[in-house]
Amino acid sequence: MATKIRLKRMGQKKAPFYRIVIADSRAPRDGKFIEEIGYYNPTREPSEISVKVDRAKYWLGTGAQPSRTVKSIFNKAGVYNEEA
């Protein structure tokens, strides 16, 4: 099973916020997921980011592929700082 780290959209119309989830690559965007590891709220100023860094590193270590947006969120949250 190929796993991806991606965003799950939540919130109202024109007021989105996202949860960072681990999901099977074949599952739909807002469908079934394995684990929730954080959230991202772009509507706040500055953007709100919360990530469980230990779980994110665990999933990256097992081969889960982050989406482009999640990779940029991880850079801001400091997930890659110790690995690089």
C-alpha positions in Angstrom: 0.0 0.0 0.0 1.5 3.3 -1.1 0.9 6.0 1.5 0.8 9.8 0.9 0.9 12.7 3.3 -1.7 15.2 2.1 -4.3 17.8 3.0 -7.9 17.0 3.8 -10.2 20.1 3.2 -12.6 21.0 5.9 -14.5 24.2 6.9 -17.2 26.2 5.2 -17.5 27.6 1.8 -14.9 30.3 1.2 -13.4 29.6 4.7 -11.3 26.5 4.3 -8.9 24.9 6.8 -7.0 21.7 6.2 -6.0 18.7 8.2 -2.7 17.0 7.4 -3.4 13.3 7.1 -1.7 10.0 6.1 -3.8 8.3 3.5 -3.7 5.5 0.9 -2.7 7.0 -2.4 -5.9 5.6 -4.0 -8.3 7.1 -1.4 -10.2 10.3 -2.3 -9.1 13.7 -1.0 -11.6 13.9 1.8 -12.1 10.2 2.2 -10.7 7.5 4.4 -7.4 8.2 6.1 -5.0 6.3 8.3 -3.9 9.0 10.8 -4.2 12.7 11.3 -0.9 14.4 12.2 -1.7 18.1 12.2 -3.7 21.0 10.7 -3.1 24.1 8.6 -5.4 27.2 8.6 -4.4 29.6 5.8 -7.3 32.1 6.6 -5.6 33.3 9.8 -3.0 36.0 9.7 -0.3 34.7 10.0 -1.2 31.2 8.9 -1.8 28.7 11.7 0.3 25.5 11.4 0.4 22.6 13.9 2.3 19.4 13.1 3.1 16.4 15.3 6.8 16.4 14.2 7.6 12.9 15.7 4.7 11.3 13.8 5.6 13.1 10.6 9.2 11.9 10.8 8.0 8.4 11.5 5.8 8.4 8.3 8.5 9.9 6.2 10.8 7.2 7.4 8.4 4.5 6.4 8.3 5.8 2.8 5.1 8.0 2.8 5.4 10.7 0.1 4.3 14.2 1.0 2.4 16.4 -1.5 4.1 19.7 -2.6 2.0 21.8 -0.2 2.6 19.5 2.7 6.4 19.5 2.0 6.3 23.3 2.1 4.3 23.2 5.4 6.8 20.7 6.9 9.7 23.1 6.0 7.9 26.0 7.9 7.1 23.7 10.8 10.7 22.4 11.1 10.2 18.8 10.2 13.1 18.7 7.8 15.6 20.8 9.8 17.2 17.8 11.6 17.2 15.5 8.6 19.0 17.9 6.2 
